[in-house]
Amino acid sequence: MTSLQITLNLSPEVLERLQEAAEARNLSLDVVINDAIQDYFDEPTKEEILDTMRQSLREGLAGQVRPVDEVLAELKAELDANQS
């Protein structure tokens, strides 16, 4: 894979967020920017989103559910882990 060097004009706010993400992940700024751009292109299609929603609905109707308190606690733990 070849690489290309480019110049970006970023707002101070975006640059700060990228730098914070790089520090938090102990990565270089170019790696974080590259990952962000890759994530942009990896967004699910409308059909993939609808398929996921259909599957979730089928699971819910089949009783394959978890208590909301459990899910919220898991999400809070993930957020806490990402902030440290």
PDB file of N, CA, C and O in Angstrom:
ATOM      1  N   MET A   1       0.841  -1.172   0.000  1.00  0.00           N
ATOM      2  CA  MET A   1       0.000   0.000   0.000  1.00  0.00           C
ATOM      3  C   MET A   1       0.889   1.240   0.000  1.00  0.00           C
ATOM      4  O   MET A   1       1.807   1.362   0.811  1.00  0.00           O
ATOM      5  N   THR A   2       0.608   2.139  -0.904  1.00  0.00           N
ATOM      6  CA  THR A   2       1.357   3.385  -0.925  1.00  0.00           C
ATOM      7  C   THR A   2       0.616   4.419  -0.098  1.00  0.00           C
ATOM      8  O   THR A   2      -0.598   4.337   0.083  1.00  0.00           O
ATOM      9  N   SER A   3       1.356   5.383   0.397  1.00  0.00           N
ATOM     10  CA  SER A   3       0.720   6.441   1.175  1.00  0.00           C
ATOM     11  C   SER A   3       0.860   7.746   0.423  1.00  0.00           C
ATOM     12  O   SER A   3       1.727   7.902  -0.437  1.00  0.00           O
ATOM     13  N   LEU A   4      -0.002   8.668   0.760  1.00  0.00           N
ATOM     14  CA  LEU A   4      -0.037   9.972   0.124  1.00  0.00           C
ATOM     15  C   LEU A   4      -0.031  11.013   1.220  1.00  0.00           C
ATOM     16  O   LEU A   4      -0.814  10.931   2.166  1.00  0.00           O
ATOM     17  N   GLN A   5       0.824  11.965   1.101  1.00  0.00           N
ATOM     18  CA  GLN A   5       0.870  13.041   2.084  1.00  0.00           C
ATOM     19  C   GLN A   5      -0.014  14.176   1.586  1.00  0.00           C
ATOM     20  O   GLN A   5       0.128  14.636   0.453  1.00  0.00           O
ATOM     21  N   ILE A   6      -0.935  14.626   2.449  1.00  0.00           N
ATOM     22  CA  ILE A   6      -1.826  15.723   2.093  1.00  0.00           C
ATOM     23  C   ILE A   6      -1.842  16.749   3.214  1.00  0.00           C
ATOM     24  O   ILE A   6      -1.415  16.470   4.335  1.00  0.00           O
ATOM     25  N   THR A   7      -2.332  17.923   2.903  1.00  0.00           N
ATOM     26  CA  THR A   7      -2.482  18.976   3.896  1.00  0.00           C
ATOM     27  C   THR A   7      -3.975  19.166   4.153  1.00  0.00           C
ATOM     28  O   THR A   7      -4.767  19.287   3.218  1.00  0.00           O
ATOM     29  N   LEU A   8      -4.346  19.192   5.423  1.00  0.00           N
ATOM     30  CA  LEU A   8      -5.740  19.391   5.809  1.00  0.00           C
ATOM     31  C   LEU A   8      -5.899  20.713   6.523  1.00  0.00           C
ATOM     32  O   LEU A   8      -5.051  21.098   7.328  1.00  0.00           O
ATOM     33  N   ASN A   9      -6.976  21.404   6.232  1.00  0.00           N
ATOM     34  CA  ASN A   9      -7.331  22.607   6.972  1.00  0.00           C
ATOM     35  C   ASN A   9      -8.458  22.224   7.921  1.00  0.00           C
ATOM     36  O   ASN A   9      -9.608  22.083   7.506  1.00  0.00           O
ATOM     37  N   LEU A  10      -8.123  22.059   9.188  1.00  0.00           N
ATOM     38  CA  LEU A  10      -9.087  21.636  10.192  1.00  0.00           C
ATOM     39  C   LEU A  10      -9.422  22.799  11.117  1.00  0.00           C
ATOM     40  O   LEU A  10      -8.588  23.665  11.380  1.00  0.00           O
ATOM     41  N   SER A  11     -10.654  22.799  11.603  1.00  0.00           N
ATOM     42  CA  SER A  11     -11.006  23.806  12.592  1.00  0.00           C
ATOM     43  C   SER A  11     -10.248  23.490  13.877  1.00  0.00           C
ATOM     44  O   SER A  11      -9.877  22.338  14.104  1.00  0.00           O
ATOM     45  N   PRO A  12     -10.013  24.483  14.712  1.00  0.00           N
ATOM     46  CA  PRO A  12      -9.320  24.225  15.978  1.00  0.00           C
ATOM     47  C   PRO A  12     -10.049  23.188  16.838  1.00  0.00           C
ATOM     48  O   PRO A  12      -9.415  22.398  17.537  1.00  0.00           O
ATOM     49  N   GLU A  13     -11.380  23.195  16.781  1.00  0.00           N
ATOM     50  CA  GLU A  13     -12.160  22.248  17.576  1.00  0.00           C
ATOM     51  C   GLU A  13     -11.944  20.810  17.106  1.00  0.00           C
ATOM     52  O   GLU A  13     -11.779  19.900  17.919  1.00  0.00           O
ATOM     53  N   VAL A  14     -11.947  20.616  15.790  1.00  0.00           N
ATOM     54  CA  VAL A  14     -11.740  19.266  15.250  1.00  0.00           C
ATOM     55  C   VAL A  14     -10.323  18.802  15.540  1.00  0.00           C
ATOM     56  O   VAL A  14     -10.113  17.652  15.927  1.00  0.00           O
ATOM     57  N   LEU A  15      -9.365  19.673  15.359  1.00  0.00           N
ATOM     58  CA  LEU A  15      -7.975  19.317  15.640  1.00  0.00           C
ATOM     59  C   LEU A  15      -7.806  18.929  17.105  1.00  0.00           C
ATOM     60  O   LEU A  15      -7.118  17.957  17.416  1.00  0.00           O
ATOM     61  N   GLU A  16      -8.425  19.677  17.992  1.00  0.00           N
ATOM     62  CA  GLU A  16      -8.327  19.362  19.425  1.00  0.00           C
ATOM     63  C   GLU A  16      -8.928  17.995  19.726  1.00  0.00           C
ATOM     64  O   GLU A  16      -8.353  17.215  20.484  1.00  0.00           O
ATOM     65  N   ARG A  17     -10.081  17.702  19.135  1.00  0.00           N
ATOM     66  CA  ARG A  17     -10.718  16.401  19.364  1.00  0.00           C
ATOM     67  C   ARG A  17      -9.853  15.257  18.831  1.00  0.00           C
ATOM     68  O   ARG A  17      -9.747  14.203  19.459  1.00  0.00           O
ATOM     69  N   LEU A  18      -9.245  15.474  17.680  1.00  0.00           N
ATOM     70  CA  LEU A  18      -8.367  14.453  17.120  1.00  0.00           C
ATOM     71  C   LEU A  18      -7.133  14.238  17.988  1.00  0.00           C
ATOM     72  O   LEU A  18      -6.713  13.103  18.215  1.00  0.00           O
ATOM     73  N   GLN A  19      -6.559  15.330  18.467  1.00  0.00           N
ATOM     74  CA  GLN A  19      -5.384  15.222  19.328  1.00  0.00           C
ATOM     75  C   GLN A  19      -5.727  14.519  20.641  1.00  0.00           C
ATOM     76  O   GLN A  19      -4.945  13.709  21.136  1.00  0.00           O
ATOM     77  N   GLU A  20      -6.888  14.828  21.200  1.00  0.00           N
ATOM     78  CA  GLU A  20      -7.320  14.161  22.437  1.00  0.00           C
ATOM     79  C   GLU A  20      -7.515  12.663  22.202  1.00  0.00           C
ATOM     80  O   GLU A  20      -7.139  11.840  23.036  1.00  0.00           O
ATOM     81  N   ALA A  21      -8.100  12.327  21.069  1.00  0.00           N
ATOM     82  CA  ALA A  21      -8.304  10.912  20.744  1.00  0.00           C
ATOM     83  C   ALA A  21      -6.966  10.204  20.571  1.00  0.00           C
ATOM     84  O   ALA A  21      -6.797   9.069  21.016  1.00  0.00           O
ATOM     85  N   ALA A  22      -6.017  10.872  19.926  1.00  0.00           N
ATOM     86  CA  ALA A  22      -4.691  10.280  19.733  1.00  0.00           C
ATOM     87  C   ALA A  22      -4.007  10.044  21.074  1.00  0.00           C
ATOM     88  O   ALA A  22      -3.428   8.981  21.298  1.00  0.00           O
ATOM     89  N   GLU A  23      -4.072  11.019  21.955  1.00  0.00           N
ATOM     90  CA  GLU A  23      -3.460  10.871  23.283  1.00  0.00           C
ATOM     91  C   GLU A  23      -4.135   9.762  24.072  1.00  0.00           C
ATOM     92  O   GLU A  23      -3.463   8.942  24.699  1.00  0.00           O
ATOM     93  N   ALA A  24      -5.459   9.734  24.043  1.00  0.00           N
ATOM     94  CA  ALA A  24      -6.205   8.728  24.811  1.00  0.00           C
ATOM     95  C   ALA A  24      -5.893   7.322  24.329  1.00  0.00           C
ATOM     96  O   ALA A  24      -5.860   6.384  25.126  1.00  0.00           O
ATOM     97  N   ARG A  25      -5.663   7.169  23.031  1.00  0.00           N
ATOM     98  CA  ARG A  25      -5.386   5.853  22.457  1.00  0.00           C
ATOM     99  C   ARG A  25      -3.898   5.578  22.322  1.00  0.00           C
ATOM    100  O   ARG A  25      -3.495   4.511  21.858  1.00  0.00           O
ATOM    101  N   ASN A  26      -3.075   6.555  22.734  1.00  0.00           N
ATOM    102  CA  ASN A  26      -1.617   6.425  22.635  1.00  0.00           C
ATOM    103  C   ASN A  26      -1.193   6.107  21.201  1.00  0.00           C
ATOM    104  O   ASN A  26      -0.379   5.217  20.953  1.00  0.00           O
ATOM    105  N   LEU A  27      -1.778   6.872  20.260  1.00  0.00           N
ATOM    106  CA  LEU A  27      -1.476   6.698  18.844  1.00  0.00           C
ATOM    107  C   LEU A  27      -1.045   8.032  18.255  1.00  0.00           C
ATOM    108  O   LEU A  27      -1.260   9.090  18.847  1.00  0.00           O
ATOM    109  N   SER A  28      -0.442   7.963  17.096  1.00  0.00           N
ATOM    110  CA  SER A  28      -0.075   9.203  16.413  1.00  0.00           C
ATOM    111  C   SER A  28      -1.318   9.831  15.797  1.00  0.00           C
ATOM    112  O   SER A  28      -2.317   9.159  15.545  1.00  0.00           O
ATOM    113  N   LEU A  29      -1.230  11.123  15.565  1.00  0.00           N
ATOM    114  CA  LEU A  29      -2.361  11.855  15.003  1.00  0.00           C
ATOM    115  C   LEU A  29      -2.727  11.326  13.618  1.00  0.00           C
ATOM    116  O   LEU A  29      -3.910  11.230  13.293  1.00  0.00           O
ATOM    117  N   ASP A  30      -1.740  10.984  12.804  1.00  0.00           N
ATOM    118  CA  ASP A  30      -2.056  10.494  11.464  1.00  0.00           C
ATOM    119  C   ASP A  30      -2.791   9.152  11.498  1.00  0.00           C
ATOM    120  O   ASP A  30      -3.623   8.883  10.632  1.00  0.00           O
ATOM    121  N   VAL A  31      -2.494   8.315  12.483  1.00  0.00           N
ATOM    122  CA  VAL A  31      -3.203   7.041  12.610  1.00  0.00           C
ATOM    123  C   VAL A  31      -4.660   7.290  12.979  1.00  0.00           C
ATOM    124  O   VAL A  31      -5.560   6.654  12.431  1.00  0.00           O
ATOM    125  N   VAL A  32      -4.895   8.215  13.907  1.00  0.00           N
ATOM    126  CA  VAL A  32      -6.265   8.520  14.323  1.00  0.00           C
ATOM    127  C   VAL A  32      -7.057   9.112  13.160  1.00  0.00           C
ATOM    128  O   VAL A  32      -8.215   8.747  12.951  1.00  0.00           O
ATOM    129  N   ILE A  33      -6.447  10.016  12.405  1.00  0.00           N
ATOM    130  CA  ILE A  33      -7.131  10.608  11.248  1.00  0.00           C
ATOM    131  C   ILE A  33      -7.424   9.538  10.203  1.00  0.00           C
ATOM    132  O   ILE A  33      -8.524   9.493   9.653  1.00  0.00           O
ATOM    133  N   ASN A  34      -6.455   8.683   9.929  1.00  0.00           N
ATOM    134  CA  ASN A  34      -6.662   7.598   8.972  1.00  0.00           C
ATOM    135  C   ASN A  34      -7.805   6.684   9.422  1.00  0.00           C
ATOM    136  O   ASN A  34      -8.646   6.296   8.611  1.00  0.00           O
ATOM    137  N   ASP A  35      -7.835   6.339  10.722  1.00  0.00           N
ATOM    138  CA  ASP A  35      -8.913   5.498  11.254  1.00  0.00           C
ATOM    139  C   ASP A  35     -10.270   6.185  11.108  1.00  0.00           C
ATOM    140  O   ASP A  35     -11.257   5.539  10.756  1.00  0.00           O
ATOM    141  N   ALA A  36     -10.325   7.490  11.376  1.00  0.00           N
ATOM    142  CA  ALA A  36     -11.580   8.233  11.268  1.00  0.00           C
ATOM    143  C   ALA A  36     -12.087   8.239   9.828  1.00  0.00           C
ATOM    144  O   ALA A  36     -13.283   8.074   9.584  1.00  0.00           O
ATOM    145  N   ILE A  37     -11.185   8.427   8.892  1.00  0.00           N
ATOM    146  CA  ILE A  37     -11.582   8.424   7.479  1.00  0.00           C
ATOM    147  C   ILE A  37     -12.048   7.035   7.073  1.00  0.00           C
ATOM    148  O   ILE A  37     -13.042   6.898   6.361  1.00  0.00           O
ATOM    149  N   GLN A  38     -11.340   6.005   7.518  1.00  0.00           N
ATOM    150  CA  GLN A  38     -11.752   4.638   7.198  1.00  0.00           C
ATOM    151  C   GLN A  38     -13.129   4.338   7.778  1.00  0.00           C
ATOM    152  O   GLN A  38     -13.961   3.726   7.107  1.00  0.00           O
ATOM    153  N   ASP A  39     -13.382   4.764   9.025  1.00  0.00           N
ATOM    154  CA  ASP A  39     -14.694   4.568   9.644  1.00  0.00           C
ATOM    155  C   ASP A  39     -15.793   5.253   8.839  1.00  0.00           C
ATOM    156  O   ASP A  39     -16.899   4.725   8.728  1.00  0.00           O
ATOM    157  N   TYR A  40     -15.501   6.408   8.285  1.00  0.00           N
ATOM    158  CA  TYR A  40     -16.476   7.129   7.464  1.00  0.00           C
ATOM    159  C   TYR A  40     -16.924   6.267   6.286  1.00  0.00           C
ATOM    160  O   TYR A  40     -18.111   6.213   5.964  1.00  0.00           O
ATOM    161  N   PHE A  41     -15.976   5.603   5.653  1.00  0.00           N
ATOM    162  CA  PHE A  41     -16.303   4.777   4.491  1.00  0.00           C
ATOM    163  C   PHE A  41     -16.895   3.428   4.878  1.00  0.00           C
ATOM    164  O   PHE A  41     -17.510   2.761   4.046  1.00  0.00           O
ATOM    165  N   ASP A  42     -16.717   3.023   6.122  1.00  0.00           N
ATOM    166  CA  ASP A  42     -17.220   1.728   6.578  1.00  0.00           C
ATOM    167  C   ASP A  42     -18.623   1.817   7.169  1.00  0.00           C
ATOM    168  O   ASP A  42     -19.099   0.841   7.748  1.00  0.00           O
ATOM    169  N   GLU A  43     -19.296   2.954   7.039  1.00  0.00           N
ATOM    170  CA  GLU A  43     -20.638   3.084   7.586  1.00  0.00           C
ATOM    171  C   GLU A  43     -21.559   2.066   6.927  1.00  0.00           C
ATOM    172  O   GLU A  43     -21.437   1.783   5.735  1.00  0.00           O
ATOM    173  N   PRO A  44     -22.484   1.517   7.719  1.00  0.00           N
ATOM    174  CA  PRO A  44     -23.388   0.516   7.143  1.00  0.00           C
ATOM    175  C   PRO A  44     -24.339   1.151   6.120  1.00  0.00           C
ATOM    176  O   PRO A  44     -24.680   2.331   6.195  1.00  0.00           O
ATOM    177  N   THR A  45     -24.744   0.322   5.176  1.00  0.00           N
ATOM    178  CA  THR A  45     -25.714   0.773   4.181  1.00  0.00           C
ATOM    179  C   THR A  45     -27.103   0.802   4.806  1.00  0.00           C
ATOM    180  O   THR A  45     -27.320   0.239   5.878  1.00  0.00           O
ATOM    181  N   LYS A  46     -28.028   1.452   4.138  1.00  0.00           N
ATOM    182  CA  LYS A  46     -29.415   1.508   4.613  1.00  0.00           C
ATOM    183  C   LYS A  46     -29.968   0.094   4.768  1.00  0.00           C
ATOM    184  O   LYS A  46     -30.652  -0.203   5.747  1.00  0.00           O
ATOM    185  N   GLU A  47     -29.675  -0.770   3.813  1.00  0.00           N
ATOM    186  CA  GLU A  47     -30.171  -2.147   3.874  1.00  0.00           C
ATOM    187  C   GLU A  47     -29.575  -2.900   5.058  1.00  0.00           C
ATOM    188  O   GLU A  47     -30.276  -3.682   5.700  1.00  0.00           O
ATOM    189  N   GLU A  48     -28.294  -2.681   5.360  1.00  0.00           N
ATOM    190  CA  GLU A  48     -27.672  -3.339   6.516  1.00  0.00           C
ATOM    191  C   GLU A  48     -28.326  -2.865   7.815  1.00  0.00           C
ATOM    192  O   GLU A  48     -28.552  -3.660   8.727  1.00  0.00           O
ATOM    193  N   ILE A  49     -28.623  -1.587   7.894  1.00  0.00           N
ATOM    194  CA  ILE A  49     -29.287  -1.050   9.092  1.00  0.00           C
ATOM    195  C   ILE A  49     -30.673  -1.658   9.238  1.00  0.00           C
ATOM    196  O   ILE A  49     -31.063  -2.065  10.332  1.00  0.00           O
ATOM    197  N   LEU A  50     -31.423  -1.722   8.134  1.00  0.00           N
ATOM    198  CA  LEU A  50     -32.763  -2.311   8.186  1.00  0.00           C
ATOM    199  C   LEU A  50     -32.705  -3.790   8.552  1.00  0.00           C
ATOM    200  O   LEU A  50     -33.545  -4.266   9.316  1.00  0.00           O
ATOM    201  N   ASP A  51     -31.733  -4.522   8.023  1.00  0.00           N
ATOM    202  CA  ASP A  51     -31.581  -5.942   8.373  1.00  0.00           C
ATOM    203  C   ASP A  51     -31.324  -6.108   9.867  1.00  0.00           C
ATOM    204  O   ASP A  51     -31.880  -7.006  10.500  1.00  0.00           O
ATOM    205  N   THR A  52     -30.486  -5.247  10.426  1.00  0.00           N
ATOM    206  CA  THR A  52     -30.185  -5.310  11.861  1.00  0.00           C
ATOM    207  C   THR A  52     -31.445  -5.018  12.672  1.00  0.00           C
ATOM    208  O   THR A  52     -31.713  -5.679  13.675  1.00  0.00           O
ATOM    209  N   MET A  53     -32.206  -4.034  12.235  1.00  0.00           N
ATOM    210  CA  MET A  53     -33.438  -3.690  12.942  1.00  0.00           C
ATOM    211  C   MET A  53     -34.447  -4.837  12.864  1.00  0.00           C
ATOM    212  O   MET A  53     -35.116  -5.146  13.850  1.00  0.00           O
ATOM    213  N   ARG A  54     -34.555  -5.465  11.696  1.00  0.00           N
ATOM    214  CA  ARG A  54     -35.473  -6.601  11.543  1.00  0.00           C
ATOM    215  C   ARG A  54     -35.065  -7.750  12.469  1.00  0.00           C
ATOM    216  O   ARG A  54     -35.909  -8.360  13.126  1.00  0.00           O
ATOM    217  N   GLN A  55     -33.762  -8.035  12.513  1.00  0.00           N
ATOM    218  CA  GLN A  55     -33.272  -9.111  13.369  1.00  0.00           C
ATOM    219  C   GLN A  55     -33.544  -8.799  14.842  1.00  0.00           C
ATOM    220  O   GLN A  55     -33.948  -9.679  15.603  1.00  0.00           O
ATOM    221  N   SER A  56     -33.322  -7.557  15.235  1.00  0.00           N
ATOM    222  CA  SER A  56     -33.583  -7.149  16.624  1.00  0.00           C
ATOM    223  C   SER A  56     -35.055  -7.291  16.962  1.00  0.00           C
ATOM    224  O   SER A  56     -35.399  -7.737  18.057  1.00  0.00           O
ATOM    225  N   LEU A  57     -35.924  -6.921  16.042  1.00  0.00           N
ATOM    226  CA  LEU A  57     -37.361  -7.057  16.270  1.00  0.00           C
ATOM    227  C   LEU A  57     -37.743  -8.523  16.420  1.00  0.00           C
ATOM    228  O   LEU A  57     -38.520  -8.874  17.309  1.00  0.00           O
ATOM    229  N   ARG A  58     -37.199  -9.385  15.551  1.00  0.00           N
ATOM    230  CA  ARG A  58     -37.479 -10.829  15.660  1.00  0.00           C
ATOM    231  C   ARG A  58     -37.030 -11.363  17.022  1.00  0.00           C
ATOM    232  O   ARG A  58     -37.758 -12.125  17.658  1.00  0.00           O
ATOM    233  N   GLU A  59     -35.836 -10.968  17.471  1.00  0.00           N
ATOM    234  CA  GLU A  59     -35.332 -11.423  18.766  1.00  0.00           C
ATOM    235  C   GLU A  59     -36.205 -10.921  19.906  1.00  0.00           C
ATOM    236  O   GLU A  59     -36.489 -11.664  20.845  1.00  0.00           O
ATOM    237  N   GLY A  60     -36.631  -9.673  19.831  1.00  0.00           N
ATOM    238  CA  GLY A  60     -37.496  -9.126  20.871  1.00  0.00           C
ATOM    239  C   GLY A  60     -38.824  -9.843  20.944  1.00  0.00           C
ATOM    240  O   GLY A  60     -39.298 -10.177  22.030  1.00  0.00           O
ATOM    241  N   LEU A  61     -39.428 -10.083  19.792  1.00  0.00           N
ATOM    242  CA  LEU A  61     -40.706 -10.794  19.762  1.00  0.00           C
ATOM    243  C   LEU A  61     -40.571 -12.233  20.242  1.00  0.00           C
ATOM    244  O   LEU A  61     -41.533 -12.818  20.740  1.00  0.00           O
ATOM    245  N   ALA A  62     -39.379 -12.804  20.094  1.00  0.00           N
ATOM    246  CA  ALA A  62     -39.133 -14.182  20.546  1.00  0.00           C
ATOM    247  C   ALA A  62     -38.770 -14.225  22.028  1.00  0.00           C
ATOM    248  O   ALA A  62     -38.539 -15.299  22.583  1.00  0.00           O
ATOM    249  N   GLY A  63     -38.719 -13.052  22.669  1.00  0.00           N
ATOM    250  CA  GLY A  63     -38.406 -13.008  24.096  1.00  0.00           C
ATOM    251  C   GLY A  63     -36.924 -13.020  24.403  1.00  0.00           C
ATOM    252  O   GLY A  63     -36.535 -13.188  25.559  1.00  0.00           O
ATOM    253  N   GLN A  64     -36.104 -12.849  23.408  1.00  0.00           N
ATOM    254  CA  GLN A  64     -34.656 -12.832  23.612  1.00  0.00           C
ATOM    255  C   GLN A  64     -34.239 -11.397  23.957  1.00  0.00           C
ATOM    256  O   GLN A  64     -33.701 -10.668  23.124  1.00  0.00           O
ATOM    257  N   VAL A  65     -34.503 -11.023  25.194  1.00  0.00           N
ATOM    258  CA  VAL A  65     -34.262  -9.645  25.635  1.00  0.00           C
ATOM    259  C   VAL A  65     -33.421  -9.644  26.909  1.00  0.00           C
ATOM    260  O   VAL A  65     -33.253 -10.673  27.562  1.00  0.00           O
ATOM    261  N   ARG A  66     -32.891  -8.453  27.251  1.00  0.00           N
ATOM    262  CA  ARG A  66     -32.150  -8.263  28.495  1.00  0.00           C
ATOM    263  C   ARG A  66     -32.787  -7.114  29.250  1.00  0.00           C
ATOM    264  O   ARG A  66     -33.344  -6.205  28.635  1.00  0.00           O
ATOM    265  N   PRO A  67     -32.716  -7.139  30.572  1.00  0.00           N
ATOM    266  CA  PRO A  67     -33.275  -6.033  31.353  1.00  0.00           C
ATOM    267  C   PRO A  67     -32.569  -4.723  31.008  1.00  0.00           C
ATOM    268  O   PRO A  67     -31.352  -4.702  30.821  1.00  0.00           O
ATOM    269  N   VAL A  68     -33.322  -3.639  30.924  1.00  0.00           N
ATOM    270  CA  VAL A  68     -32.770  -2.349  30.549  1.00  0.00           C
ATOM    271  C   VAL A  68     -31.689  -1.902  31.522  1.00  0.00           C
ATOM    272  O   VAL A  68     -30.707  -1.287  31.106  1.00  0.00           O
ATOM    273  N   ASP A  69     -31.849  -2.200  32.817  1.00  0.00           N
ATOM    274  CA  ASP A  69     -30.827  -1.825  33.800  1.00  0.00           C
ATOM    275  C   ASP A  69     -29.480  -2.468  33.470  1.00  0.00           C
ATOM    276  O   ASP A  69     -28.431  -1.843  33.627  1.00  0.00           O
ATOM    277  N   GLU A  70     -29.517  -3.701  33.018  1.00  0.00           N
ATOM    278  CA  GLU A  70     -28.288  -4.412  32.650  1.00  0.00           C
ATOM    279  C   GLU A  70     -27.624  -3.762  31.438  1.00  0.00           C
ATOM    280  O   GLU A  70     -26.408  -3.572  31.418  1.00  0.00           O
ATOM    281  N   VAL A  71     -28.418  -3.428  30.439  1.00  0.00           N
ATOM    282  CA  VAL A  71     -27.891  -2.803  29.229  1.00  0.00           C
ATOM    283  C   VAL A  71     -27.312  -1.424  29.545  1.00  0.00           C
ATOM    284  O   VAL A  71     -26.221  -1.087  29.086  1.00  0.00           O
ATOM    285  N   LEU A  72     -28.042  -0.625  30.329  1.00  0.00           N
ATOM    286  CA  LEU A  72     -27.556   0.707  30.686  1.00  0.00           C
ATOM    287  C   LEU A  72     -26.275   0.641  31.502  1.00  0.00           C
ATOM    288  O   LEU A  72     -25.379   1.463  31.311  1.00  0.00           O
ATOM    289  N   ALA A  73     -26.177  -0.320  32.404  1.00  0.00           N
ATOM    290  CA  ALA A  73     -24.953  -0.481  33.191  1.00  0.00           C
ATOM    291  C   ALA A  73     -23.774  -0.838  32.291  1.00  0.00           C
ATOM    292  O   ALA A  73     -22.662  -0.352  32.497  1.00  0.00           O
ATOM    293  N   GLU A  74     -24.014  -1.674  31.310  1.00  0.00           N
ATOM    294  CA  GLU A  74     -22.959  -2.052  30.363  1.00  0.00           C
ATOM    295  C   GLU A  74     -22.514  -0.841  29.537  1.00  0.00           C
ATOM    296  O   GLU A  74     -21.318  -0.628  29.338  1.00  0.00           O
ATOM    297  N   LEU A  75     -23.476  -0.054  29.061  1.00  0.00           N
ATOM    298  CA  LEU A  75     -23.139   1.145  28.292  1.00  0.00           C
ATOM    299  C   LEU A  75     -22.375   2.154  29.136  1.00  0.00           C
ATOM    300  O   LEU A  75     -21.420   2.767  28.659  1.00  0.00           O
ATOM    301  N   LYS A  76     -22.789   2.329  30.389  1.00  0.00           N
ATOM    302  CA  LYS A  76     -22.096   3.255  31.286  1.00  0.00           C
ATOM    303  C   LYS A  76     -20.659   2.790  31.510  1.00  0.00           C
ATOM    304  O   LYS A  76     -19.739   3.608  31.506  1.00  0.00           O
ATOM    305  N   ALA A  77     -20.459   1.493  31.704  1.00  0.00           N
ATOM    306  CA  ALA A  77     -19.107   0.962  31.909  1.00  0.00           C
ATOM    307  C   ALA A  77     -18.239   1.217  30.679  1.00  0.00           C
ATOM    308  O   ALA A  77     -17.063   1.555  30.814  1.00  0.00           O
ATOM    309  N   GLU A  78     -18.805   1.059  29.483  1.00  0.00           N
ATOM    310  CA  GLU A  78     -18.046   1.325  28.259  1.00  0.00           C
ATOM    311  C   GLU A  78     -17.682   2.798  28.151  1.00  0.00           C
ATOM    312  O   GLU A  78     -16.557   3.137  27.785  1.00  0.00           O
ATOM    313  N   LEU A  79     -18.630   3.676  28.468  1.00  0.00           N
ATOM    314  CA  LEU A  79     -18.344   5.111  28.428  1.00  0.00           C
ATOM    315  C   LEU A  79     -17.265   5.493  29.433  1.00  0.00           C
ATOM    316  O   LEU A  79     -16.356   6.259  29.114  1.00  0.00           O
ATOM    317  N   ASP A  80     -17.368   4.961  30.642  1.00  0.00           N
ATOM    318  CA  ASP A  80     -16.378   5.238  31.666  1.00  0.00           C
ATOM    319  C   ASP A  80     -14.988   4.759  31.230  1.00  0.00           C
ATOM    320  O   ASP A  80     -13.992   5.448  31.452  1.00  0.00           O
ATOM    321  N   ALA A  81     -14.927   3.590  30.619  1.00  0.00           N
ATOM    322  CA  ALA A  81     -13.658   3.037  30.169  1.00  0.00           C
ATOM    323  C   ALA A  81     -13.054   3.893  29.054  1.00  0.00           C
ATOM    324  O   ALA A  81     -11.835   4.052  28.989  1.00  0.00           O
ATOM    325  N   ASN A  82     -13.888   4.438  28.189  1.00  0.00           N
ATOM    326  CA  ASN A  82     -13.404   5.250  27.075  1.00  0.00           C
ATOM    327  C   ASN A  82     -12.970   6.632  27.520  1.00  0.00           C
ATOM    328  O   ASN A  82     -12.191   7.281  26.822  1.00  0.00           O
ATOM    329  N   GLN A  83     -13.455   7.103  28.668  1.00  0.00           N
ATOM    330  CA  GLN A  83     -13.098   8.422  29.153  1.00  0.00           C
ATOM    331  C   GLN A  83     -11.818   8.416  29.973  1.00  0.00           C
ATOM    332  O   GLN A  83     -11.253   9.474  30.253  1.00  0.00           O
ATOM    333  N   SER A  84     -11.365   7.256  30.353  1.00  0.00           N
ATOM    334  CA  SER A  84     -10.129   7.205  31.158  1.00  0.00           C
ATOM    335  C   SER A  84      -8.915   6.912  30.320  1.00  0.00           C
ATOM    336  O   SER A  84      -7.805   6.837  30.847  1.00  0.00           O
TER     337      SER A  84
END
